Amino acid sequence: MRWTILLLIGVLILLSGCAEEKREVKIGVMIPETGLYSKSGAAMKNAAELAAKHAKEVFGVDVKLVFADCGDTPEKAKSAFTYLASQGVVAVVGAYSSPQSIVAADAAKDAGIVYLASVASTMALEKKVAEGNRYVFRNSYNTTYWGVLAAEFLKIVGAKSYYFVGYDPLRTFNSGMLETIRSRTNAELAGVTYYKSPSVAPDDYKSVAAKVAKLSVDVVILGDPGPTSVSFVREYAKNGGKAIVYSVGGVLALPHVLKRLNIDNIAFQAAALEEVEKTELTKRYFEDYRKTYGEEANNYAGILTYDAVLIIAQAAKKGELIENLEKGSFVGAAGVYSFNENHQAAWGSEKLKGTIGIYRNGSIEVLYP
Amino acid sequence: MISEIVSVLIFSAFTVCILLCYKVCRLLNLSFGSIFALGAHLATVSPLLSLLAGSIAGIALHRATRSLKLPEATIVSLGFGLGIEEAIRLTFRGSQYIVLPAEIVRIVGEAIYAATLAAGVISAAFIVSLLAVLNSGIGLKLRFVEENSELAELYGIDTESARLLILTVTSALICLLGATAGTVQAIHPAMGWPYLTFSVIAATPANLFGRHRYAAAVLVNVACLLWF
């Protein structure tokens, strides 16, 4: 009898172990399906679905995704988070703008669910962690790293002078980035201008582009990742601007946009480029994305949402999620992630670096790393 | 300078369309932003298609709002616009912005996009034609409808046809302007909202000028350009 009971206990332990290994990881994904960021939302959704597929193929983890539309406002992001929390997810990734990520970070603390921000750059997230919110992590760049990459670019091209053109609605992000650039470069800052949102002043970008085109500087740093950046570079070139335009990415990091514009010397940062194989997942991501969705994959929000899903899948495999995220390292398409004491991905470390490309003579050339 | 004049003309036409719909059709037409984006997306096929699509959108909006009062009609126009935007999103799926090649021409030494110049010419023609019509016999009837549509109807003016005409023409024009913008800007479903927002703001002071509101729309846009 005793042996039978012991045998039964043994079998139960074994079975529970198997169940643990094969359990499904349910991840919530906040994507802006509607509103201003819906184009990026489409890339984020595609990338997340691809990540779930790759999690199974590469890491043997079954991932079930639950999507919620976070629109373009913090209010919608909060509703989306609340909905996802009610679906029993182990973690939530995504959201787009900084105000949305701040709201999601607070909601994560209230719900006791991990939130991994995959796009927003606000330093407020790191501050929240420092103040005791252990549920928040970020795998995208923080504002400082945006500046680090721009300063690196100035160094690579040997720029002696540069002009900073910011986008007024992103003034906090842009000015934080500029502060870092100034502290890390010897190149002379020839001036700073912010153009207003087209909703407020529809042609402001045109007058800024015309003004900057007349200046003799080596580089124009453009802090607008949105569609107005396309109009800006067109106006800049139309007005005879000759400097290299370094964009923070976004729309101007998309190969088909650069080819259609066909303006030489537009440089941009990207979390990863197909040409730079950072991990075994880089090529796989770009190839499978193109094969599955029929378009190019280097959307910043898309690739980092892909990595965010994979990070959670790897961390949730065993044990306590927060502890694993704090101590482990995780493979993604953009590099190998580990998180610092403020739960910020260690961008700039040996295994995790952003990339810089430049469009010249009809093709993209990688400048960094 | 030519670039600035063209911009003023385009935004003035947009503002005039808002005012016409508000005064004659009794609705603040919030679907214009999406109709503009529709035109831009159709520019990838043929800019002329946008004229047809805009007209159809105008007729559809007329039918959906003809028996409604101003607040309800405005809300319906917003819903109608959101519906168009969603339809664009479903039709032009994918995460990529569309960018079309743009041709540059030189006018008195100044470089300007050919499509933008065309938009300026179309806008100028629309505003001039409207001002001419308003000073004709048809214009008198239109002003009567603007002042008191119920009374105008009692006096035998076909207010329903006037409403249909205004909604069709303004929607077709906005869609065409969208098509011209589509060859210069990055195309996306929400690209018309800045135009709508700005024009509604410009229409507010212009409307204070009573029967001169359409001419005032141009002046307000000039003032806005100088201000910003």
Boltz contact constraints between the chains, C-beta under 6 A:
constraints:
  - contact:
      token1: [A, 36]
      token2: [B, 190]
      max_distance: 6.0
  - contact:
      token1: [A, 39]
      token2: [B, 95]
      max_distance: 6.0
  - contact:
      token1: [A, 39]
      token2: [B, 188]
      max_distance: 6.0
  - contact:
      token1: [A, 42]
      token2: [B, 95]
      max_distance: 6.0
  - contact:
      token1: [A, 43]
      token2: [B, 95]
      max_distance: 6.0
  - contact:
      token1: [A, 198]
      token2: [B, 194]
      max_distance: 6.0
  - contact:
      token1: [A, 199]
      token2: [B, 194]
      max_distance: 6.0
  - contact:
      token1: [A, 199]
      token2: [B, 197]
      max_distance: 6.0
  - contact:
      token1: [A, 201]
      token2: [B, 228]
      max_distance: 6.0
  - contact:
      token1: [A, 202]
      token2: [B, 194]
      max_distance: 6.0
  - contact:
      token1: [A, 202]
      token2: [B, 198]
      max_distance: 6.0
  - contact:
      token1: [A, 203]
      token2: [B, 7]
      max_distance: 6.0
  - contact:
      token1: [A, 204]
      token2: [B, 228]
      max_distance: 6.0
  - contact:
      token1: [A, 227]
      token2: [B, 97]
      max_distance: 6.0
  - contact:
      token1: [A, 227]
      token2: [B, 186]
      max_distance: 6.0
  - contact:
      token1: [A, 227]
      token2: [B, 188]
      max_distance: 6.0
  - contact:
      token1: [A, 230]
      token2: [B, 186]
      max_distance: 6.0
  - contact:
      token1: [A, 231]
      token2: [B, 185]
      max_distance: 6.0
  - contact:
      token1: [A, 238]
      token2: [B, 111]
      max_distance: 6.0
  - contact:
      token1: [A, 251]
      token2: [B, 97]
      max_distance: 6.0
  - contact:
      token1: [A, 251]
      token2: [B, 186]
      max_distance: 6.0
  - contact:
      token1: [A, 257]
      token2: [B, 99]
      max_distance: 6.0
  - contact:
      token1: [A, 260]
      token2: [B, 99]
      max_distance: 6.0
  - contact:
      token1: [A, 295]
      token2: [B, 94]
      max_distance: 6.0
  - contact:
      token1: [A, 295]
      token2: [B, 96]
      max_distance: 6.0
  - contact:
      token1: [A, 299]
      token2: [B, 95]
      max_distance: 6.0
